[in-house]
Amino acid sequence: MNKSEARWAVFLVILMVLAYVVPYTLLTNVDAWYGSFLFWSIFGLVIIVANVFITIKWSD
């Protein structure tokens, strides 16, 4: 694993931790639906962008 792959792995681990921590801590007292909807919408876009950047240099 080179340095770039290691950075992406750390970034993805951080995202996985945030996916668990944010809804159960920061959004616990948010009763409106748009609190979690906004979080998951932005989180989904970040994951999609990260996957594009991770796989962009893959070749056959």
N, C-alpha and C positions, 0 to 999 in steps of 0.2 A: 504494500500500500504506500503510495507516494504522499507527499505533503498535502497536495490539493485534495486527494481523496479523504485523508484524515480530517481535514477541515470540514468537508461536507458531512462526514460521519458525525462529527461533534455538533455541527449545526442541526442535523436531523434529530439527534438525541435531545438537544435543547428544545426543539419543536415538540417532540413527543412529551417531554416533561411539562411544557407549557400547555399542551392540549389537556392534560390531566389537572394541573394545578389551577389554571385560570378559572375554569367553570366552577370548581368546588371551593374556591377561596374568594376571588375578586367578584365573581358574579353570583354569589350565594344569596345576597340580599336584593338582587335586581329582580323585581316581580314582573316587569314588562317583557314581552316576548322579543322585542328588538334588541335587548342587551345581548342575549345569547346568539340571536340571528346575526347581528353585526360581527360578533367575535368569530363565529364559525364561517361566515362569508369571507372575512379577511384572512382567517387561518387557511381556508381552502385555497384561496388565491396564492398565498405564500407557498404552500405545498406544491401547487402546480408549477409555479415559477422555479422553485428549487429543483423539481424533477426535470424540468426542461434544461436547466443549466447543468445538472448532473449528467444527463444522457446526451447532451449535444455533441460531445466529443467521442461518443461510441462509434466504432466502425466494425464492419464485418470482418 
